[in-house]
């Protein structure tokens, strides 16, 4: 009976250890609150400068809408000029996020799937804002920075002010990366809210305070084998230290007492060893392999990135 209690105790300890590695509870589910077709008429080209002829702007708008239809995601291109002042690169980021929210996230906290390009002729810092599944198809991590690759591919057209070619290349790359799919295990980290955004096994967007533990058959089997080995070792050690008979009290009596009248420590040489303690510099940073995200003023989660011409 006592052995069974010990077995149950060990198994409970193993179960508690496994439970600690279970995925963190999601803080919230971030599915697209509105399906793509609801605001699809807002997809298109927005020429704030008004320099493009109407027929050319209409043709580019149709190209963008056809791409959005193919992707089943929202797509827009906004062209701004010197009349749109920006105090810095972060202001361009906020402008892009707010422009996306105004067009496609028309309710507070909505996260629809899409992407918006700001062609910035004011400070020459172009920016791509992503939202919803757009953050996962158009990544911005160190290992997979598709947003930056897109801006690099459009660089010469952006410098030349060739907007038809900019739109053409932008749309081509959107389709290309969507067809490639989401990089395996990709996630984003929001340093402001200290939360992670990832896809569960059903492709649903989840926001949580930590990433889930990825289970597999090999981990399950290893856990069972490990528990079995632990039990075997436990009982083997226990059997070795088990007394066969009651020991005699004289076993603990010291018959040859040792008495020390004088005790001194004599050192012939003295050595001093110095060890440098390394400290890490800098303040934090994102986990390796993940992208970054942030919240717009409207409360929506956005990714993306920019590049100077």
Protein Blocks (a to p, Z undefined) as FASTA:
>chain_A
ZZmmmmmmmmmmmmmmmmmmpccddfbdcddfbdfklmmmmgccddfkomacfklmmmmm
mmmmmmmmmnopacddddddfklccfbfklmmmmmmmmmmmmmmmcghiacddddddddf
knopacdddehjllmmmgcbfklcfklmmmmmmmmmmmnopaklmmmmmmmmmmmmmmno
paehiacddfklopacdddfkopacddfbdcddddfklmmmmmmmmmmmmmmmmmmmmmm
pcfbdcdfklmpcfbdcddfbdcdddfbdcdddddddddedeejadehiacddddfkopa
cedddddZZ
